[in-house]
Structure formats: structure tokens, C-alpha cells
Amino acid sequence: MINSPLIEGHMFDTLTFSKKMQKAGMTQPIADQLAYGLLNFQVNQFENLLTKNEFRKFELEVRRDIEEVKTDIIGVKNDIEGVKSDIEEIKSDIEGVKNDIEGVKNDIELVRKDIEEFRGEIKSIRFDFKNEVENLVTKKEFNLKMQNLELNITIKMGIIMASGIGILALLIKL
């Protein structure tokens, strides 16, 4: 605190102030009125000042608020990291689906090739069948060739059905 003859015990000394102003050339009523005005000003200012205890309470509240904000920021950072992780997982899933689609496309292309080969074989079989029927020597030979043909057709139909079921299974997985 300021050491001054005008301030005693943290209070403004109006009498000393008034006498000094009178020595400086002011009239007594003006000097007294000025001293009381300054005293009122000082008293009003004390009402607006914080005590140490009030300031400490305010400081604790501010520190708590800062800690809450820090905690919230950490939570937001963790949430952002979780979202980043989820995005990476989704990207990985998308790549997996893309690979599955490529696999299905390849399987479909293989089935198309098998079907084309099968069509060619059927045409060949028809042609062979016509020639065989024309050159049929015996009924026994005809029956044997028919059984062989049935076996070939059964095997090829089984392959086609297995391929079709495999493709359907892949499509269902997607």
C-alpha cells in the first residue's frame, strides 16, 4: 500500500487533505467538499473490489472450467481417432467387396467359356451322332454310344450346375 500522510490505515484522511488544499489557496468549503467527494469515491471503489477469498473462489472456478474444457478436448480427439479408424475399416471393407466382385466377374467369364465349349461339343456330338446313326452297324453299338453320350452329358451338366451354384453362393455373399 502507498505510504502517504493522506492515507492512514487504508483510509483517506479528509482533514489532512482539506488543510493541504487550503494551504494551496483553496477556500475551506471547496477543500472540504473536494475531500468528502474523494472519500465517497474511495468508499464506492472498495465495494467494487474483490476480496482475496472471492478472488480465490473465482480462480478455482476458472481452473475447474479449464480442466473441463481440456477433458472435453481429449474426448473430442478420441472421437476423431475412432472415426478415422472406422473410415479405414470401411475403406478396407470396400476393397474387399471390390476384390469379391472381380472374382465373381472372373468366375462368370470362366462359366461363359465353359458354356461356349459345351455348345461346341454339343454341335460336335450332333454331327458325330448323325454320322454314327448313318453308319450304325448294330443296335448294341448304338446303345453303348448312347450310354457314353449320356455319361458325358451328365458330367458336363454337373460341372455347369456346380459352377452355377458357386456363382450364386458368391453373389449371395455380396
HELIX and SHEET records of a PDB file:
HELIX    1   1 THR A   14  LYS A   23  1                                  10    
HELIX    2   2 GLN A   28  ASN A   48  1                                  21    
HELIX    3   3 LYS A   52  GLU A  134  1                                  83    
HELIX    4   4 LYS A  139  LYS A  173  1                                  35    
SHEET    1   A 2 ILE A   7  GLU A   8  0                                        
SHEET    2   A 2 MET A  11  PHE A  12 -1                                        
END                                                                             
